[in-house]
Amino acid sequence: MLDFLYQNAGGAFAVMLVFQVPFLIVFLYIIYLKAYKNPSPSDTKAATLSQMEWAWLGLVITLFLAFNLLSIKYMPQIATARVEASAAEIQDIDVSAQSWAYQISDRQLQVGRPVRFSVKSVDTVHGFAVYHPDGRMLFTMMLIPGVDTSSIIHTFTEPGTYKVRCLEYCGIAHHAMQDALIVAAKP
């Protein structure tokens, strides 16, 4: 339902506006009141100010918790656990990142079939980001040498050629560290 909020910059911008626009309106209203309506020192009692501060703090904490709780189901770890708990047949793909190239065990995938990417770095810090054919990032992982293997499960919903790119600067040929995955429709 709210997937668009977590899959592109426009969604992140919308969430930021939800938080900042009301704050800005209240801030400007208070400035207006103090500058034009009643510029004299405030006669508000300290106890009243304290209650207002607690009310604002409560509102901020409530909004923070609500947005975080609503976004939990979009976290890659939760989606991975959900797929592993189901009886789905998972395709395992091993990926090694090394010196500006990926070694991918199988580049042919199928729509609707969960894929477990087990990814590791052999030499330096690398990234493993998979992009939808329309250019939007589906997920990314940071690969650190010495860490055995990181894994994530993703189910592709549309056929096409999905780009794989390194998003961590890994040396002089970092820009060339790209690959592709071919996702085919179900036969």
Secondary structure, DSSP 8 states (H G I E B T S, - for coil): --THHHHSHHHHHHHHHHHHHHHHHHHHHHHHIIIII--S-----HHHHHHHHHHHHHHHHHHHHHHHHHHGGGSHHHHHHHHHHTT---EEEEEEEETTEEEES--EEETTSEEEEEEEESSS-EEEEEE-TTS-EEEEEEE-TTS--EEEEEE--S-EEEEEE--S--STTGGG-EEEEEEE---
